[in-house]
Amino acid sequence: MPSIRRRPLPGVRATELAIAVPQVVAHRLTRLATAGPWPGARDRREFHRMGSEKVAAFHESWTAMWLQAWRAPMQFGMSLMGWWWWPARIAEHGLKPVHRRAVANAKRLARERLRG
């Protein structure tokens, strides 16, 4: 039987983000502290990734929120009862890229920690 792919509720997504972000921050701060003044190639790649993914997530978030804000008036016109969901949908679209990266980083960094 095929599985039905449902998007998580905004509260679930926010909770996952609240768990993943401190894990990633703790791992990366520890890595920065242990790398010393001359980090190796692996550390330099991770440090570069830290900055570049934040810029990409920021742009994706704002683009997603802008598109949702652009669509919202049209959706509002279709449903007069749906106006109170408009800000929640904008925020949900803005959190998607950040959530995706933070959860993926937490999983990836946890695997790295297990490998040693």
Contact map, one row per residue, 1 for C-alpha under 8 A:
11100000000000000000000000000000000000000000000000000000000000000000000000000000000000000000000000000000000000000000
11110000000000000000000000000000000000000000000000000000000000000000000000000000000000000000000000000000000000000000
11111000000000000000000000000000000000000000000000000000000000000000000000000000000000000000000000000000000000000000
01111100000000000000000000000000000000000000000000000000000000000000000000000000000000000000000000000000000000000000
00111110000000000000000000000000000000000000000000000000000000000000000000000000000000000000000000000000000000000000
00011111000000000000000000000000000000000000000000000000000000000000000000000000000000000000000000000000000000000000
00001111100000000000000000000000000000000000000000000000000000000000000000000000000000000000000000000000000000000000
00000111110110000000000000000000000000000000000000000000000000000000000000000000000000000000000000000000000000000000
00000011111110000000000000000000000000000000000000000000000000000000000000000000000000000000000000000000000000000000
00000001111111000000000000000000000000000000000000000000000000000000000000000000000000000001000000000000000000000000
00000000111111100000000000000000000000000000000000000000000000000000000000000000000000000000000000000000000000000000
00000001111111110000000000000000000000000000000000000000000000000000000000000000000000000000000000000000000000000000
00000001111111111000000000000000000000000000000000000000000000000000000000000000000000000000000000100000000000000000
00000000011111111100000000000000000000000000000000000000000000000000000000000000000000000000001000100000000000000000
00000000001111111110000000000000000000000000000000000000000000000000000000000000000000000000000000000000000000000000
00000000000111111111000000000000000000000000000000000000000000000000000000000000000000000000000000100010000000000000
00000000000011111111100000000000000000000000000000000000000000000000000000000000000000000000000001100110000000000000
00000000000001111111110000000000000000000000000000000000000000000000000000000000000000000000000000000000000000000000
00000000000000111111111000000000000000000000000000000000000000000000000000000000000000000000000000000000000000000000
00000000000000011111111100000000000000000000000000000000000000000000000000000000000000000000000000000110110000000000
00000000000000001111111110000000000000000000000000000000000000000000000000000000000000000000000000000110010000000000
00000000000000000111111111000000000000000000000000000000000000000000000000000000000000000000000000000000000000000000
00000000000000000011111111100000000000000000000000000000000000000000000000000000000000000000000000000000010000000000
00000000000000000001111111110000000000000000000000000000000000000000000000000000000000000000000000000100110010000000
00000000000000000000111111111000000000000000000000000000000000000000000000000000000000000000000000000000000000000000
00000000000000000000011111111100000000000000000000000000000000000000000000000000000000000000000000000000000000000000
00000000000000000000001111111110000000000000000000000000000000000000000000000000000000000000000000000000000010000000
00000000000000000000000111111111000000000000000000000000000000000000000000000000000000000000000000000000000000000000
00000000000000000000000011111111100000000000000000000000000000000000000000000000000000000000000000000000000000000000
00000000000000000000000001111111110000000000000000000000000000000000000000000000000000000000000000000000000000000000
00000000000000000000000000111111111000000010000000000000000000000000000000000000000000000000000000000000000000000000
00000000000000000000000000011111111100000000000000000000000000000000000000000000000000000000000000000000000000000000
00000000000000000000000000001111111100000000000000000000000000000000000000000000000000000000000000000000000000000000
00000000000000000000000000000111111100000000000000000000000000000000000000000000000000000000000000000000000000000000
00000000000000000000000000000011111111110010000000000000000000000000000000000000000000000000000000000000000000000000
00000000000000000000000000000001111111100000000000000000000000000000000000000000000000000000000000000000000000000000
00000000000000000000000000000000001111100000000000000000000000000000000000000000000000000000000000000000000000000000
00000000000000000000000000000000001111110000000000000000000000000000000000000000000000000000000000000000000000000000
00000000000000000000000000000000001111111111000000000000000000000000000000000000000000000000000000000000000000000000
00000000000000000000000000000000001001111111000000000000000000000000000000000000000000000000000000000000000000000000
00000000000000000000000000000000000000111111100000000000000000000000000000000000000000000000000000000000000000000000
00000000000000000000000000000000000000111111110000000000000000000000000000000000000000000000000000000000000000000000
00000000000000000000000000000010001000111111111000000000000000000000000000000000000000000000000000000000000000000000
00000000000000000000000000000000000000111111111100000000000000000000000000000000000000000000000000000000000000000000
00000000000000000000000000000000000000001111111110000000000000000000000000000000000000000000000000000000000000000000
00000000000000000000000000000000000000000111111111000000000000000000000000000000000000000000000000000000000000000000
00000000000000000000000000000000000000000011111111100000000000000000000000000000000000000000000000000000000000000000
00000000000000000000000000000000000000000001111111110000000000000000000000000000000000000000000000000000000000000000
00000000000000000000000000000000000000000000111111111000000000000000000000000000000000000000000000000000000000000000
00000000000000000000000000000000000000000000011111111100000000000000000000000000000000000000000000000000000000000000
00000000000000000000000000000000000000000000001111111110000000000000000000000000000000000000000000000000000000000000
00000000000000000000000000000000000000000000000111111111000000000000000000000000000000000000000000000000000000000000
00000000000000000000000000000000000000000000000011111111100000000000000000000000000000000000000000001000000000000000
00000000000000000000000000000000000000000000000001111111110000000000000000000000000000000000000000000000000000000000
00000000000000000000000000000000000000000000000000111111111000000000000000000000000000000000000000000000000000000000
00000000000000000000000000000000000000000000000000011111111100000000000000000000000000000000000000000000000000000000
00000000000000000000000000000000000000000000000000001111111110000000000000000000000000000000000011001000000000000000
00000000000000000000000000000000000000000000000000000111111111000000000000000000000000000000000001000000000000000000
00000000000000000000000000000000000000000000000000000011111111100000000000000000000000000000000000000000000000000000
00000000000000000000000000000000000000000000000000000001111111110000000000000000000000000000010010000000000000000000
00000000000000000000000000000000000000000000000000000000111111111000000000000000000000000000111111000000000000000000
00000000000000000000000000000000000000000000000000000000011111111100000000000000000000000000010000000000000000000000
00000000000000000000000000000000000000000000000000000000001111111110000000000000000000000000010000000000000000000000
00000000000000000000000000000000000000000000000000000000000111111111000000000000000000000100110000000000000000000000
00000000000000000000000000000000000000000000000000000000000011111111100000000000000000000110110000000000000000000000
00000000000000000000000000000000000000000000000000000000000001111111110000000000000000000100000000000000000000000000
00000000000000000000000000000000000000000000000000000000000000111111111000000000000000000000000000000000000000000000
00000000000000000000000000000000000000000000000000000000000000011111111100000000000000001100100000000000000000000000
00000000000000000000000000000000000000000000000000000000000000001111111110000000000001000100000000000000000000000000
00000000000000000000000000000000000000000000000000000000000000000111111111000000000000000000000000000000000000000000
00000000000000000000000000000000000000000000000000000000000000000011111111100000000000000000000000000000000000000000
00000000000000000000000000000000000000000000000000000000000000000001111111110000000001000000000000000000000000000000
00000000000000000000000000000000000000000000000000000000000000000000111111111000000000000000000000000000000000000000
00000000000000000000000000000000000000000000000000000000000000000000011111111100000000000000000000000000000000000000
00000000000000000000000000000000000000000000000000000000000000000000001111111110010000000000000000000000000000000000
00000000000000000000000000000000000000000000000000000000000000000000000111111111111000000000000000000000000000000000
00000000000000000000000000000000000000000000000000000000000000000000000011111111000000000000000000000000000000000000
00000000000000000000000000000000000000000000000000000000000000000000000001111111000000000000000000000000000000000000
00000000000000000000000000000000000000000000000000000000000000000000000000111111111000000000000000000000000000000000
00000000000000000000000000000000000000000000000000000000000000000000000000011111111000000000000000000000000000000000
00000000000000000000000000000000000000000000000000000000000000000000000000010011111100000000000000000000000000000000
00000000000000000000000000000000000000000000000000000000000000000000000000110011111111000000000000000000000000000000
00000000000000000000000000000000000000000000000000000000000000000000000000010011111111000000000000000000000000000000
00000000000000000000000000000000000000000000000000000000000000000000000000000000111111100000000000000000000000000000
00000000000000000000000000000000000000000000000000000000000000000000000000000000011111111000000000000000000000000000
00000000000000000000000000000000000000000000000000000000000000000000100100000000011111111100000000000000000000000000
00000000000000000000000000000000000000000000000000000000000000000000000000000000000111111110000000000000000000000000
00000000000000000000000000000000000000000000000000000000000000000000000000000000000011111111000000000000000000000000
00000000000000000000000000000000000000000000000000000000000000000001000000000000000011111111100000000000000000000000
00000000000000000000000000000000000000000000000000000000000000011101100000000000000001111111110000000000000000000000
00000000000000000000000000000000000000000000000000000000000000001000000000000000000000111111111000000000000000000000
00000000010000000000000000000000000000000000000000000000000000000000000000000000000000011111111100000000000000000000
00000000000000000000000000000000000000000000000000000000000010011001000000000000000000001111111110000000000000000000
00000000000000000000000000000000000000000000000000000000000111111000000000000000000000000111111111000000000000000000
00000000000001000000000000000000000000000000000000000000000010000000000000000000000000000011111111100000000000000000
00000000000000000000000000000000000000000000000000000000000010000000000000000000000000000001111111110000000000000000
00000000000000000000000000000000000000000000000000000000100110000000000000000000000000000000111111111000000000000000
00000000000000001000000000000000000000000000000000000000110010000000000000000000000000000000011111111100000000000000
00000000000011011000000000000000000000000000000000000000000000000000000000000000000000000000001111111110000000000000
00000000000000000000000000000000000000000000000000000000000000000000000000000000000000000000000111111111000000000000
00000000000000000000000000000000000000000000000000001000100000000000000000000000000000000000000011111111100000000000
00000000000000001001100100000000000000000000000000000000000000000000000000000000000000000000000001111111110000000000
00000000000000011001100000000000000000000000000000000000000000000000000000000000000000000000000000111111111000000000
00000000000000000000000000000000000000000000000000000000000000000000000000000000000000000000000000011111111100000000
00000000000000000001000100000000000000000000000000000000000000000000000000000000000000000000000000001111111110000000
00000000000000000001101100000000000000000000000000000000000000000000000000000000000000000000000000000111111111000000
00000000000000000000000000000000000000000000000000000000000000000000000000000000000000000000000000000011111111100000
00000000000000000000000000000000000000000000000000000000000000000000000000000000000000000000000000000001111111110000
00000000000000000000000100100000000000000000000000000000000000000000000000000000000000000000000000000000111111111000
00000000000000000000000000000000000000000000000000000000000000000000000000000000000000000000000000000000011111111100
00000000000000000000000000000000000000000000000000000000000000000000000000000000000000000000000000000000001111111110
00000000000000000000000000000000000000000000000000000000000000000000000000000000000000000000000000000000000111111111
00000000000000000000000000000000000000000000000000000000000000000000000000000000000000000000000000000000000011111111
00000000000000000000000000000000000000000000000000000000000000000000000000000000000000000000000000000000000001111111
00000000000000000000000000000000000000000000000000000000000000000000000000000000000000000000000000000000000000111111
00000000000000000000000000000000000000000000000000000000000000000000000000000000000000000000000000000000000000011111
